[in-house]
Amino acid sequence: MTSGRLQIGPAELEVLRRPSTRPGAPTLLLLHGINNISPAAPFLDLLAAHGEVVAPSHPGFGKSPGPGDRDTMYDLVHLYRGVLDALPAEKVTLIGFSFGGWIAAELAAGGHPKLARLVLVDSFGIKLGGREERDFPHLFNTNPAELTRRAWHDPANCPPGSYGIGWHTAIGDAMSDEEMVVLARNWDSLCLYAWRPHLYNPQLGHWLHRIDVPTLVLWGAGDRIVTPDYGRAYAGLIPAAQFEAIEAAGHHPELERPQAFVDAVVRFLGKDAGKAASP
């Protein structure tokens, strides 16, 4: 996995890249969740055996410069339209995790000629309950220990080291200075994009029917941040989307069950690209 920079108009993005060893393999554009993707995450090498991996850090996340006044979901969607334009591949599979799944869903609802397939992984983005009901906990006002309990099927499965430090982790002395800075930047940037409404677009659910590419909605069966029922409802709003749950995984199936996660994605990629995913 190599780290570099990607220039899209005025925006410069940190980006991880891993070419595939398989000729003709698809290009996989990964949109990370509330934390940027660590190059140490094992699922990346597993995924790269089946496709070229491109994983940018959103503006203000990781080591990407801040967004300036381009700090809305609208701005992110247009930024990633530019990323799709810039990639040399004719067709791209878009994989969005958590907050990045919301971005991916917005992008797919708007359409793009290069978009071939869509995978949403434990995604935020839609409002299902009433005005006074929460579909998921308020991440900014919930104790990190409670978020950890909800985010993992088994909190003991939280990976050690830097890539196990996530949005549900309190900043502490056990972290390096760099880890503290990145975690704080990620939280600050998320506030810009998703404080109000909290991690959803009230209009998005009305437009998911416009997604016209094969779609896999992939969920951790033990996710107590955004539950599998939320995921099933999400899939139900996307024409012919396939819903699949990964057992013994929470909000981060790619980290908690990396092989099972990659197996599910590979099965989906193996379907006839000219057909929609089966319901």
C-alpha positions in Angstrom: 0.0 0.0 0.0 1.5 3.3 -1.1 0.5 6.8 0.2 0.4 9.8 -2.1 -1.6 12.9 -3.0 -4.4 13.5 -5.4 -5.3 16.9 -6.7 -8.9 17.5 -7.6 -9.4 21.1 -8.6 -8.4 23.2 -5.5 -8.6 20.2 -3.2 -5.6 18.1 -2.4 -6.3 14.7 -0.9 -4.1 12.2 0.9 -4.7 8.8 -0.9 -3.7 5.2 -0.3 -3.2 3.1 -3.5 -2.7 -0.6 -4.0 -2.6 -1.9 -7.6 -4.1 -5.3 -8.1 -1.9 -8.3 -9.1 -4.8 -9.6 -11.2 -4.9 -8.3 -14.8 -8.2 -6.6 -15.7 -9.2 -6.4 -12.0 -11.8 -3.7 -11.2 -10.9 -0.4 -9.6 -12.3 -0.1 -6.1 -12.8 3.5 -4.7 -13.1 3.4 -0.9 -14.8 6.2 1.0 -13.8 5.9 4.6 -16.0 6.4 7.6 -15.5 8.7 10.6 -11.8 7.8 10.6 -9.6 7.6 7.6 -8.4 4.2 6.5 -5.2 3.0 8.0 -2.7 1.4 5.6 -2.2 -1.3 8.4 -5.8 -2.5 8.1 -5.6 -6.2 6.9 -8.7 -6.0 4.8 -6.9 -3.7 2.3 -4.4 -6.4 1.2 -7.2 -9.0 1.1 -9.2 -6.6 -1.1 -6.3 -5.7 -3.4 -6.0 -9.4 -4.5 -9.3 -8.7 -6.3 -9.1 -5.1 -7.5 -7.0 -1.9 -7.5 -7.7 -0.1 -4.3 -7.9 3.7 -4.2 -8.7 5.1 -0.7 -8.6 8.9 -0.3 -8.9 10.8 3.0 -11.8 13.3 2.9 -10.8 17.0 3.3 -9.8 17.6 6.9 -9.4 13.9 7.7 -6.2 12.1 8.1 -3.5 14.2 6.4 -5.7 15.8 3.8 -5.8 19.6 4.1 -9.0 21.1 5.6 -12.0 21.9 3.5 -12.0 25.7 3.9 -15.5 26.9 3.0 -16.3 23.7 1.0 -17.7 22.0 4.1 -21.0 20.5 3.2 -22.2 17.1 2.0 -22.9 18.9 -1.3 -19.2 19.8 -1.6 -18.1 16.2 -0.8 -20.4 14.8 -3.4 -19.0 17.1 -6.1 -15.4 16.5 -4.9 -15.9 12.7 -5.4 -17.5 13.2 -8.8 -14.2 14.9 -9.6 -12.3 11.9 -8.2 -14.3 9.5 -10.4 -13.6 11.8 -13.4 -9.8 11.7 -12.6 -9.5 7.9 -12.2 -8.2 6.3 -15.4 -10.5 3.3 -15.2 -13.5 3.2 -17.4 -15.7 1.7 -14.6 -15.3 2.0 -10.9 -16.9 0.1 -7.9 -17.7 2.5 -5.1 -17.4 1.2 -1.5 -18.6 3.5 1.3 -18.1 2.8 5.0 -20.3 4.4 7.7 -20.1 8.2 7.1 -18.4 7.4 3.7 -21.4 5.2 2.9 -23.6 8.3 3.2 -21.3 10.1 0.7 -21.4 7.1 -1.6 -25.2 6.9 -1.5 -25.6 10.6 -2.3 -23.1 10.2 -5.2 -24.8 7.2 -6.6 -28.3 8.8 -6.4 -27.0 11.6 -8.6 -25.4 9.1 -11.0 -22.0 9.1 -12.7 -21.1 7.4 -16.0 -18.1 5.6 -14.5 -20.0 4.1 -11.6 -20.4 0.4 -12.1 -21.4 -1.0 -8.7 -22.1 0.3 -5.2 -21.3 -1.2 -1.8 -22.7 0.5 1.3 -21.2 -0.8 4.6 -23.0 0.1 7.8 -23.9 3.4 6.3 -25.4 6.6 7.8 -27.4 9.0 5.7 -31.1 8.5 5.9 -33.9 9.4 8.4 -36.3 6.6 9.2 -37.9 7.5 12.5 -40.0 10.5 13.5 -38.8 13.9 14.3 -38.3 13.1 18.0 -36.8 9.6 17.4 -33.2 8.7 17.0 -32.2 6.2 14.4 -28.7 6.0 16.0 -27.0 7.5 19.0 -25.6 11.0 18.8 -21.9 10.4 18.3 -20.8 13.8 19.7 -22.8 13.5 22.9 -22.3 9.9 23.8 -19.6 8.6 26.1 -16.7 6.9 24.1 -17.0 3.8 26.2 -20.7 3.4 25.3 -19.8 4.0 21.6 -17.2 1.3 21.8 -19.7 -1.1 23.4 -22.1 -0.4 20.6 -19.6 -0.4 17.7 -18.1 -3.8 18.1 -19.7 -7.3 18.3 -17.0 -7.9 20.9 -15.0 -4.9 22.1 -12.1 -7.3 22.6 -12.0 -7.5 18.8 -11.0 -3.8 18.5 -7.6 -4.0 16.7 -4.5 -3.0 18.6 -2.3 -0.1 17.5 -3.1 3.0 15.4 -5.8 1.6 13.1 -7.8 0.4 16.1 -8.0 4.0 17.4 -11.3 5.3 16.1 -14.0 7.9 16.7 -15.3 5.9 19.7 -11.9 6.3 21.4 -11.2 9.0 23.9 -7.9 10.9 23.3 -5.4 9.7 25.9 -1.8 9.5 26.9 -1.4 6.0 25.3 -1.7 7.6 21.8 1.2 9.2 19.9 1.1 12.9 19.2 0.3 12.1 15.6 -2.6 9.8 16.5 -4.1 12.5 18.7 -3.8 15.1 16.0 -5.4 12.9 13.4 -8.3 11.8 15.7 -9.0 15.4 16.7 -8.9 16.5 13.0 -11.3 13.8 12.1 -13.8 14.8 14.8 -13.5 18.5 13.9 -14.1 17.8 10.2 -17.0 15.5 10.9 -18.6 18.3 12.9 -18.4 20.6 9.8 -20.1 18.1 7.5 -22.5 16.2 9.8 -23.4 18.1 13.0 -26.8 19.2 11.9 -28.8 17.3 10.9 -26.8 14.6 12.7 -25.3 12.2 10.0 -28.3 12.2 7.7 -29.9 14.1 4.8 -33.7 14.3 5.3 -34.2 14.3 1.5 -31.9 11.4 0.6 -34.4 8.7 1.2 -36.7 10.2 -1.4 -34.0 9.9 -4.1 -32.4 6.5 -3.4 -34.7 5.0 -6.1 -32.6 6.8 -8.7 -29.6 4.5 -8.0 -29.4 2.4 -11.1 -26.3 0.3 -10.5 -26.1 -3.1 -8.8 -25.9 -2.4 -5.1 -24.8 -4.4 -2.0 -25.8 -3.2 1.4 -23.4 -4.9 3.7 -23.9 -4.8 7.5 -22.4 -6.1 10.7 -25.0 -8.3 12.3 -24.0 -7.0 15.7 -23.9 -3.3 14.9 -25.6 -1.3 17.7 -24.6 2.1 16.2 -26.7 1.7 13.1 -28.6 -1.6 13.5 -29.2 -4.2 10.8 -32.9 -3.2 10.7 -31.7 0.3 9.6 -29.6 -1.4 6.9 -32.5 -3.5 5.7 -34.7 -0.4 5.4 -31.8 1.4 3.5 -31.6 -1.5 1.1 -35.3 -1.5 0.6 -35.2 2.1 -0.8 -32.6 1.1 -3.5 -34.0 -0.7 -6.5 -33.0 -4.4 -6.5 -30.4 -3.9 -3.8 -29.0 -7.0 -2.0 -28.7 -6.9 1.8 -26.2 -9.1 3.6 -25.3 -9.3 7.2 -21.9 -10.5 8.5 -22.1 -12.5 11.7 -19.9 -11.7 14.7 -19.2 -8.2 13.4 -20.3 -4.7 14.5 -20.1 -1.3 12.9 -16.7 -2.2 11.3 -17.0 -5.6 9.6 -14.0 -4.8 7.5 -11.9 -4.5 10.7 -13.6 -7.1 12.9 -14.1 -9.8 10.2 -11.8 -8.7 7.3 -11.9 -12.1 5.5 -15.7 -12.4 5.7 -16.1 -8.8 4.6 -13.8 -9.3 1.5 -15.5 -12.6 0.7 -18.9 -10.9 0.6 -17.6 -8.1 -1.6 -15.9 -10.6 -4.0 -19.1 -12.6 -4.3 -20.9 -9.4 -5.3 -18.2 -8.4 -7.8 -18.5 -11.8 -9.3 -22.1 -11.3 -10.4 -22.9 -10.4 -14.0 -22.0 -6.7 -14.2 -24.9 -6.2 -16.6 -27.5 -7.2 -14.1 -28.8 -5.7 -11.0 -28.0 -7.4 -7.7 -30.7 -9.9 -6.8 -33.2 -8.8 -4.1 
